Amino acid sequence: MSEKGLKDYNKVIEAIYQYTHKLREAGPQNYVFEEVRDIGIMNYEFQSKQDQLAECVAIAQKFKLFNKDNIKEMLR
């Protein structure tokens, strides 16, 4: 943080709380999900080629983190 920010840290904290309140009011934005999804797709498509078995194992390990509904949504 800058020296000015350190001097006026109360204003900084207030601005942060106001912004988080705005985010809560607005709720999740679909465009954020779409951007993250699209970046993931591009990263996948343009990644360097690796062993196909290793790629399958890596994807299968990530599936443990999600329930059935999440996986169906990700694969559509």
ROMI-461375 format. One record per residue: residue number from 1; y negated, z negated, x negated of N, C-alpha, C, CB in turn. Coordinates in nm, 4 decimals, m for minus. Glycine has a CB too. Example, Ala and Ser with C-alpha at 12.3 -4.5 7.8 and 13.67 -1.06 7.14 Angstrom:
BEGIN
(1, (0.5690, m0.7800, m1.3190), (0.4500, m0.7800, m1.2300), (0.3300, m0.7800, m1.3200), (0.4473, m0.9046, m1.1308)),
(2, (0.2250, m0.7080, m1.2850), (0.1060, m0.7140, m1.3670), (m0.0030, m0.7870, m1.2900), (0.0598, m0.5725, m1.4084)),
This chain:
BEGIN
(1, (0.1161, 0.0000, m0.0848), (0.0000, 0.0000, 0.0000), (m0.1235, 0.0000, m0.0902), (0.0008, m0.1221, 0.0969)),
(2, (m0.2278, 0.0626, m0.0419), (m0.3517, 0.0688, m0.1201), (m0.4201, m0.0680, m0.1203), (m0.4474, 0.1774, m0.0633)),
(3, (m0.5193, m0.0800, m0.2086), (m0.5945, m0.2060, m0.2128), (m0.6682, m0.2293, m0.0812), (m0.6946, m0.2056, m0.3302)),
(4, (m0.7214, m0.1223, m0.0233), (m0.7913, m0.1347, 0.1048), (m0.6941, m0.1817, 0.2130), (m0.8563, 0.0002, 0.1453)),
(5, (m0.5742, m0.1274, 0.2096), (m0.4726, m0.1691, 0.3055), (m0.4342, m0.3146, 0.2876), (m0.3501, m0.0821, 0.2927)),
(6, (m0.4274, m0.3581, 0.1633), (m0.3958, m0.4984, 0.1375), (m0.5067, m0.5908, 0.1866), (m0.3720, m0.5205, m0.0114)),
(7, (m0.6309, m0.5463, 0.1717), (m0.7430, m0.6284, 0.2192), (m0.7416, m0.6395, 0.3717), (m0.8773, m0.5689, 0.1717)),
(8, (m0.7114, m0.5281, 0.4369), (m0.7127, m0.5239, 0.5839), (m0.5703, m0.5199, 0.6393), (m0.7924, m0.4013, 0.6338)),
(9, (m0.4820, m0.6008, 0.5849), (m0.3415, m0.5954, 0.6247), (m0.3221, m0.6257, 0.7732), (m0.2604, m0.6932, 0.5416)),
(10, (m0.4111, m0.7045, 0.8320), (m0.3999, m0.7317, 0.9762), (m0.4167, m0.6036, 1.0576), (m0.5049, m0.8358, 1.0197)),
(11, (m0.5080, m0.5169, 1.0164), (m0.5274, m0.3893, 1.0857), (m0.4056, m0.2994, 1.0686), (m0.6533, m0.3181, 1.0336)),
(12, (m0.3477, m0.3037, 0.9487), (m0.2281, m0.2227, 0.9215), (m0.1138, m0.2688, 1.0115), (m0.1868, m0.2326, 0.7713)),
(13, (m0.0911, m0.3980, 1.0179), (0.0159, m0.4528, 1.1016), (m0.0090, m0.4194, 1.2484), (0.0269, m0.6056, 1.0827)),
(14, (m0.1324, m0.4313, 1.2925), (m0.1665, m0.3994, 1.4310), (m0.1385, m0.2521, 1.4611), (m0.3144, m0.4324, 1.4589)),
(15, (m0.1750, m0.1644, 1.3693), (m0.1510, m0.0208, 1.3890), (m0.0010, 0.0087, 1.3973), (m0.2150, 0.0608, 1.2744)),
(16, (0.0774, m0.0583, 1.3151), (0.2228, m0.0379, 1.3169), (0.2807, m0.0820, 1.4510), (0.2904, m0.1154, 1.2010)),
(17, (0.2393, m0.1996, 1.4984), (0.2887, m0.2476, 1.6271), (0.2449, m0.1574, 1.7419), (0.2407, m0.3895, 1.6518)),
(18, (0.1237, m0.1071, 1.7371), (0.0773, m0.0155, 1.8421), (0.1609, 0.1116, 1.8432), (m0.0714, 0.0193, 1.8222)),
(19, (0.1915, 0.1630, 1.7244), (0.2691, 0.2861, 1.7151), (0.4128, 0.2641, 1.7643), (0.2696, 0.3380, 1.5703)),
(20, (0.4744, 0.1526, 1.7253), (0.6114, 0.1269, 1.7717), (0.6138, 0.1067, 1.9233), (0.6706, 0.0029, 1.7005)),
(21, (0.5087, 0.0469, 1.9776), (0.4998, 0.0314, 2.1229), (0.4923, 0.1685, 2.1908), (0.3765, m0.0543, 2.1608)),
(22, (0.4135, 0.2587, 2.1338), (0.4044, 0.3951, 2.1873), (0.5407, 0.4643, 2.1844), (0.3015, 0.4775, 2.1073)),
(23, (0.6132, 0.4463, 2.0727), (0.7448, 0.5084, 2.0610), (0.8403, 0.4551, 2.1672), (0.8027, 0.4846, 1.9215)),
(24, (0.8361, 0.3247, 2.1915), (0.9225, 0.2658, 2.2942), (0.8869, 0.3194, 2.4326), (0.9114, 0.1123, 2.2925)),
(25, (0.7592, 0.3310, 2.4614), (0.7166, 0.3818, 2.5920), (0.7609, 0.5259, 2.6134), (0.5652, 0.3718, 2.6057)),
(26, (0.7479, 0.6072, 2.5099), (0.7827, 0.7492, 2.5212), (0.9337, 0.7693, 2.5294), (0.7262, 0.8273, 2.4024)),
(27, (1.0110, 0.6799, 2.4691), (1.1562, 0.6936, 2.4690), (1.2016, 0.7996, 2.3699), (1.2063, 0.7279, 2.6087)),
(28, (1.3323, 0.8185, 2.3611), (1.3863, 0.9176, 2.2678), (1.3380, 1.0581, 2.3036), (1.5401, 0.9129, 2.2675)),
(29, (1.2989, 1.1322, 2.2045), (1.2498, 1.2681, 2.2257), (1.3594, 1.3680, 2.1891), (1.1213, 1.2943, 2.1423)),
(30, (1.3856, 1.4595, 2.2777), (1.4924, 1.5566, 2.2572), (1.4673, 1.6451, 2.1348), (1.5080, 1.6432, 2.3810)),
(31, (1.3414, 1.6764, 2.1068), (1.3131, 1.7650, 1.9940), (1.3546, 1.7017, 1.8609), (1.1643, 1.8005, 1.9910)),
(32, (1.3502, 1.5690, 1.8526), (1.3931, 1.5023, 1.7284), (1.5425, 1.5234, 1.7091), (1.3595, 1.3498, 1.7316)),
(33, (1.6203, 1.5028, 1.8157), (1.7645, 1.5261, 1.8087), (1.7929, 1.6705, 1.7682), (1.8313, 1.4942, 1.9441)),
(34, (1.7228, 1.7653, 1.8306), (1.7472, 1.9071, 1.8034), (1.7139, 1.9431, 1.6587), (1.6653, 1.9939, 1.8988)),
(35, (1.6052, 1.8876, 1.6050), (1.5685, 1.9163, 1.4661), (1.6734, 1.8615, 1.3691), (1.4304, 1.8567, 1.4337)),
(36, (1.7176, 1.7395, 1.3925), (1.8188, 1.6790, 1.3048), (1.9491, 1.7577, 1.3130), (1.8431, 1.5306, 1.3427)),
(37, (1.9871, 1.7973, 1.4360), (2.1079, 1.8778, 1.4547), (2.0961, 2.0106, 1.3811), (2.1338, 1.9023, 1.6042)),
(38, (1.9823, 2.0788, 1.3972), (1.9640, 2.2096, 1.3336), (1.9656, 2.1996, 1.1814), (1.8329, 2.2725, 1.3797)),
(39, (1.9053, 2.0953, 1.1276), (1.9073, 2.0752, 0.9824), (2.0505, 2.0512, 0.9353), (1.8163, 1.9562, 0.9419)),
(40, (2.1259, 1.9735, 1.0117), (2.2663, 1.9497, 0.9772), (2.3474, 2.0774, 0.9780), (2.3278, 1.8502, 1.0730)),
(41, (2.3230, 2.1619, 1.0773), (2.3936, 2.2908, 1.0854), (2.3593, 2.3775, 0.9648), (2.3577, 2.3651, 1.2166)),
(42, (2.2304, 2.3842, 0.9312), (2.1900, 2.4655, 0.8156), (2.2499, 2.4108, 0.6856), (2.0363, 2.4704, 0.8048)),
(43, (2.2477, 2.2789, 0.6704), (2.3073, 2.2194, 0.5502), (2.4552, 2.2523, 0.5412), (2.2874, 2.0673, 0.5496)),
(44, (2.5238, 2.2492, 0.6544), (2.6666, 2.2806, 0.6557), (2.6906, 2.4268, 0.6213), (2.7274, 2.2483, 0.7923)),
(45, (2.6154, 2.5156, 0.6834), (2.6370, 2.6588, 0.6634), (2.6036, 2.7050, 0.5216), (2.5545, 2.7370, 0.7625)),
(46, (2.5074, 2.6395, 0.4580), (2.4646, 2.6845, 0.3259), (2.5129, 2.5940, 0.2128), (2.3149, 2.6936, 0.3220)),
(47, (2.6079, 2.5051, 0.2426), (2.6601, 2.4189, 0.1372), (2.7466, 2.4997, 0.0414), (2.7407, 2.3024, 0.1972)),
(48, (2.7632, 2.4461, m0.0763), (2.8502, 2.5148, m0.1721), (2.9942, 2.5027, m0.1240), (2.8342, 2.4556, m0.3163)),
(49, (3.0710, 2.6025, m0.1556), (3.2102, 2.6052, m0.1116), (3.2882, 2.4959, m0.1838), (3.2741, 2.7444, m0.1374)),
(50, (3.3711, 2.4246, m0.1076), (3.4554, 2.3237, m0.1687), (3.5956, 2.3355, m0.1103), (3.3972, 2.1813, m0.1468)),
(51, (3.6822, 2.2534, m0.1593), (3.8190, 2.2530, m0.1116), (3.8219, 2.2300, 0.0396), (3.9012, 2.1454, m0.1846)),
(52, (3.8897, 2.3165, 0.1130), (3.8912, 2.3083, 0.2589), (3.9553, 2.1790, 0.3087), (3.9648, 2.4276, 0.3169)),
(53, (4.0584, 2.1334, 0.2410), (4.1229, 2.0087, 0.2802), (4.0269, 1.8911, 0.2633), (4.2505, 1.9859, 0.1978)),
(54, (3.9516, 1.8901, 0.1552), (3.8556, 1.7817, 0.1320), (3.7489, 1.7810, 0.2410), (3.7898, 1.7961, m0.0071)),
(55, (3.7067, 1.8978, 0.2850), (3.6066, 1.9066, 0.3917), (3.6628, 1.8513, 0.5225), (3.5605, 2.0528, 0.4109)),
(56, (3.7857, 1.8865, 0.5549), (3.8485, 1.8356, 0.6777), (3.8635, 1.6841, 0.6740), (3.9856, 1.9007, 0.6983)),
(57, (3.9028, 1.6306, 0.5604), (3.9176, 1.4856, 0.5458), (3.7822, 1.4169, 0.5630), (3.9789, 1.4504, 0.4080)),
(58, (3.6780, 1.4716, 0.5045), (3.5442, 1.4130, 0.5147), (3.4966, 1.4103, 0.6598), (3.4446, 1.4915, 0.4279)),
(59, (3.5207, 1.5183, 0.7329), (3.4798, 1.5237, 0.8739), (3.5611, 1.4244, 0.9564), (3.4969, 1.6669, 0.9304)),
(60, (3.6917, 1.4177, 0.9326), (3.7780, 1.3252, 1.0071), (3.7362, 1.1803, 0.9842), (3.9249, 1.3444, 0.9665)),
(61, (3.6963, 1.1474, 0.8637), (3.6532, 1.0107, 0.8350), (3.5259, 0.9757, 0.9129), (3.6298, 0.9929, 0.6841)),
(62, (3.4373, 1.0715, 0.9299), (3.3139, 1.0467, 1.0048), (3.3421, 1.0268, 1.1536), (3.2157, 1.1628, 0.9853)),
(63, (3.4472, 1.0860, 1.2060), (3.4796, 1.0724, 1.3481), (3.5131, 0.9283, 1.3850), (3.5962, 1.1634, 1.3843)),
(64, (3.5552, 0.8477, 1.2899), (3.5863, 0.7077, 1.3180), (3.4632, 0.6324, 1.3676), (3.6424, 0.6398, 1.1930)),
(65, (3.3445, 0.6821, 1.3355), (3.2206, 0.6139, 1.3709), (3.1779, 0.6383, 1.5146), (3.1111, 0.6569, 1.2786)),
(66, (3.2407, 0.7316, 1.5841), (3.1949, 0.7729, 1.7160), (3.3041, 0.7562, 1.8208), (3.1477, 0.9173, 1.7125)),
(67, (3.2625, 0.7420, 1.9462), (3.3606, 0.7401, 2.0544), (3.3852, 0.8830, 2.1041), (3.3125, 0.6489, 2.1709)),
(68, (3.4775, 0.8981, 2.1980), (3.5167, 1.0323, 2.2443), (3.3991, 1.1121, 2.3002), (3.6249, 1.0210, 2.3506)),
(69, (3.3127, 1.0468, 2.3772), (3.1998, 1.1178, 2.4377), (3.1037, 1.1713, 2.3324), (3.1251, 1.0260, 2.5336)),
(70, (3.0798, 1.0911, 2.2268), (2.9915, 1.1369, 2.1196), (3.0499, 1.2588, 2.0493), (2.9672, 1.0243, 2.0183)),
(71, (3.1791, 1.2569, 2.0240), (3.2437, 1.3678, 1.9523), (3.2365, 1.4949, 2.0360), (3.3916, 1.3336, 1.9189)),
(72, (3.2623, 1.4840, 2.1664), (3.2538, 1.6020, 2.2530), (3.1137, 1.6599, 2.2487), (3.2925, 1.5669, 2.3979)),
(73, (3.0122, 1.5736, 2.2507), (2.8727, 1.6188, 2.2472), (2.8411, 1.6876, 2.1138), (2.7769, 1.4995, 2.2697)),
(74, (2.8934, 1.6338, 2.0044), (2.8649, 1.6915, 1.8725), (2.9318, 1.8276, 1.8553), (2.9113, 1.5963, 1.7618)),
(75, (3.0468, 1.8464, 1.9169), (3.1228, 1.9697, 1.8975), (3.0817, 2.0826, 1.9912), (3.2683, 1.9418, 1.9154)),
(76, (2.9977, 2.0526, 2.0883), (2.9615, 2.1609, 2.1809), (2.8596, 2.2535, 2.1214), (2.9084, 2.1049, 2.3105)),
